[in-house]
């Protein structure tokens, strides 16, 4: 084999090694880029999930507040109705007592 042929083979081997090294570096960079993009996507999804959870919690708290207000309002109405009925019975009882006293049904002094 001539010196020129040996030099050509050597250059071809060196070029092949350079291309292999470059390809490996590019592959490592692609992996690193993909990992970084994956972490960013995961973080974004995690952030979105947390925001959705916070929003659902706010909605649940709002609905609970509305139900609580409705329940309190209904309880106030029920209390008012009971109070009114008790007052009516009290008035009727007072009238009955006055009537019996006036008729003399409670004995004589």
Residue, then its C-alpha position, 0 to 999 in steps of 0.5 A: x500500500x502506498x503512503x498516499x493510500x495509507x494517508x487517505x485511510x488515516x484521514x478517512x478513519x479520523x473523519x469517521x471518528x470525528x463524525x462519530x464523536x459529533x453524532x454522539x455529542x448531538x445525540x447527548x444534546x438531543x437527550x438533554x433537550x428532550x429531558x429539559x422539555x419533558x421537565x418543563x412540560x411536567x412542571x407546566x402540567x403540575x402547575x395547571x393541575x394545582x390551579x385547577x385544584x385551587x379553582x375547584x376548591x374556590x367553587x366548592x367553598x362558594x357553593x358551600x357558602x351559598x348552601x350555608x346561607x340558604x340553610x341559615x335563611x331557612x332556619x331564620x324563617x322556621x324560627x320566625x314561624x315558631x316564634x309567631x306561633x308561640x306568640x299566638x298561643x301565648x296571646x290565646x292563653x292570656x286571653x283565656x286567663x283573662x276571660x276565666x278571671x273575668x267570669x270568676x272561674x278561678x274561685x272567690x276571694 
